[in-house]
Amino acid sequence: MKKPAANLDAFDRKLLNLLQRRGRASYVEMAEAVNLSESACLRRVKALEETGVIGRYAAVIDERAVGLPLSVFVTVTLSSQAEATLSAFEKAIANVREVAECYLMTGGSDYLLRLVVADVDDLERVHAQELTRIPGVVRVSSSIALRTVVKRVELPL
């Protein structure tokens, strides 16, 4: 079901932009940055959390620094686009720890994945022991990213 866009005012957008850049900003810092009281910032952030605009808080980890330097883009084609086949794949792929992102796609393949792996041997293991063993998978095609050119965690609000 499609979620309606939140009705955000200028203060909400300023708070969200600040939190995207500095997720650990205190309410004192937020208040100074957006020119509101601390209590007003607290109320607004809580409302943004409750409405789902802020889904969660997380640290952005450098993949190379933790031994996962390869980003691999994988397209997956299934035997059928029936709801049961799609649901079974999505349930199974959610348990593959190396999958950083998974998208249901239009076009020639059904899913696009981004894997983070240590090396080509690790990719081969994930391919052979995880991806191709999921029921309904008929084709897996991989492309290794040579370099990340743009990677944003901030939305253009």
C-alpha positions as CSV (number, residue, x, y, z in Angstrom):
1,M,0.0,0.0,0.0
2,K,1.4,3.4,-1.0
3,K,2.2,5.6,2.0
4,P,1.2,9.3,1.5
5,A,3.9,11.9,1.6
6,A,4.3,13.7,4.9
7,N,3.2,17.3,5.1
8,L,6.6,18.9,6.1
9,D,7.1,22.5,6.9
10,A,10.4,24.4,6.7
11,F,11.3,23.6,10.3
12,D,10.7,19.9,9.8
13,R,12.9,19.9,6.6
14,K,15.7,21.8,8.5
15,L,15.5,19.3,11.3
16,L,15.6,16.3,8.9
17,N,18.5,17.8,7.0
18,L,20.4,18.3,10.2
19,L,19.6,14.7,11.4
20,Q,20.7,13.3,8.1
21,R,24.1,14.9,8.4
22,R,24.5,14.6,12.2
23,G,22.2,11.9,13.6
24,R,23.6,12.4,17.1
25,A,22.8,16.1,17.3
26,S,21.4,17.1,20.7
27,Y,18.2,19.0,21.0
28,V,20.2,22.0,22.1
29,E,22.2,21.8,18.8
30,M,18.9,21.3,16.8
31,A,17.3,24.2,18.5
32,E,20.2,26.5,17.6
33,A,20.4,25.3,14.0
34,V,16.7,25.7,13.2
35,N,15.9,28.6,15.5
36,L,13.3,26.9,17.6
37,S,13.1,26.0,21.3
38,E,14.5,22.7,22.5
39,S,11.0,21.6,23.5
40,A,9.6,22.5,20.1
41,C,12.4,20.5,18.5
42,L,11.7,17.5,20.7
43,R,8.0,17.6,19.8
44,R,8.7,17.8,16.1
45,V,11.3,15.0,16.1
46,K,8.9,12.8,18.1
47,A,6.1,13.5,15.6
48,L,8.4,12.7,12.7
49,E,9.3,9.4,14.4
50,E,5.7,8.6,15.2
51,T,4.5,9.2,11.6
52,G,7.3,7.1,10.2
53,V,9.2,10.0,8.4
54,I,12.1,9.0,10.6
55,G,12.2,5.3,10.4
56,R,15.2,4.6,12.6
57,Y,18.6,5.8,13.5
58,A,21.8,4.1,12.4
59,A,25.5,4.7,12.1
60,V,27.0,4.8,8.5
61,I,29.8,2.2,8.5
62,D,32.7,2.4,6.0
63,E,32.4,-1.0,4.2
64,R,36.1,-1.1,3.4
65,A,37.1,-0.4,7.0
66,V,35.2,-3.5,8.2
67,G,36.6,-5.8,5.5
68,L,33.8,-5.7,3.0
69,P,35.4,-3.7,0.1
70,L,33.4,-5.2,-2.8
71,S,30.0,-4.0,-3.8
72,V,28.4,-6.4,-6.2
73,F,25.2,-5.7,-8.1
74,V,23.3,-8.8,-8.8
75,T,20.2,-9.3,-11.0
76,V,17.9,-12.2,-10.2
77,T,15.3,-13.7,-12.5
78,L,12.7,-16.0,-11.0
79,S,10.7,-18.8,-12.6
80,S,7.4,-16.9,-12.1
81,Q,6.1,-13.5,-11.0
82,A,3.3,-15.1,-9.0
83,E,2.8,-13.6,-5.6
84,A,3.8,-16.8,-3.8
85,T,7.1,-17.0,-5.7
86,L,7.9,-13.3,-5.1
87,S,7.0,-13.6,-1.4
88,A,9.1,-16.8,-0.9
89,F,12.1,-15.1,-2.6
90,E,11.8,-12.0,-0.5
91,K,11.5,-14.0,2.7
92,A,14.6,-16.0,1.8
93,I,16.7,-13.1,0.6
94,A,16.1,-11.1,3.8
95,N,18.1,-13.8,5.6
96,V,21.2,-13.4,3.4
97,R,23.4,-11.2,5.5
98,E,25.6,-10.0,2.5
99,V,22.5,-8.4,0.9
100,A,22.8,-4.7,1.7
101,E,19.8,-3.7,-0.6
102,C,17.2,-5.6,-2.5
103,Y,14.7,-4.1,-5.0
104,L,11.8,-5.6,-7.0
105,M,12.4,-4.3,-10.5
106,T,10.6,-3.8,-13.8
107,G,12.4,-4.9,-17.0
108,G,14.4,-8.0,-17.8
109,S,15.1,-9.2,-14.3
110,D,12.9,-9.5,-11.2
111,Y,15.2,-8.2,-8.5
112,L,18.3,-6.1,-8.2
113,L,20.5,-6.8,-5.2
114,R,23.6,-5.0,-3.8
115,L,25.9,-7.4,-2.0
116,V,28.8,-6.4,0.2
117,V,31.5,-9.1,0.3
118,A,35.1,-9.4,1.3
119,D,36.4,-10.7,-2.1
120,V,35.6,-12.8,-5.1
121,D,35.8,-16.0,-3.1
122,D,33.2,-14.6,-0.8
123,L,31.0,-13.7,-3.7
124,E,31.3,-17.2,-5.1
125,R,30.3,-18.6,-1.8
126,V,27.2,-16.3,-1.6
127,H,26.3,-17.2,-5.2
128,A,26.6,-20.9,-4.8
129,Q,25.4,-21.4,-1.2
130,E,22.8,-18.7,-0.9
131,L,21.4,-17.1,-4.1
132,T,21.1,-20.1,-6.4
133,R,19.6,-22.3,-3.6
134,I,16.6,-20.1,-3.2
135,P,13.5,-21.8,-4.8
136,G,12.3,-20.2,-8.0
137,V,15.7,-18.6,-8.9
138,V,16.5,-19.4,-12.6
139,R,19.2,-16.8,-13.4
140,V,21.7,-14.8,-11.4
141,S,24.0,-12.2,-13.0
142,S,26.6,-10.3,-11.1
143,S,28.6,-7.1,-11.8
144,I,31.4,-5.9,-9.5
145,A,31.6,-2.2,-8.8
146,L,35.1,-1.0,-9.5
147,R,34.7,2.3,-7.6
148,T,31.9,4.2,-5.9
149,V,31.4,7.6,-7.5
150,V,28.4,8.9,-5.6
151,K,26.8,7.3,-2.5
152,R,24.4,9.5,-0.5
153,V,22.7,8.7,2.7
154,E,21.0,12.1,2.7
155,L,17.7,12.7,0.8
156,P,17.3,16.0,-1.1
157,L,14.7,17.6,1.1
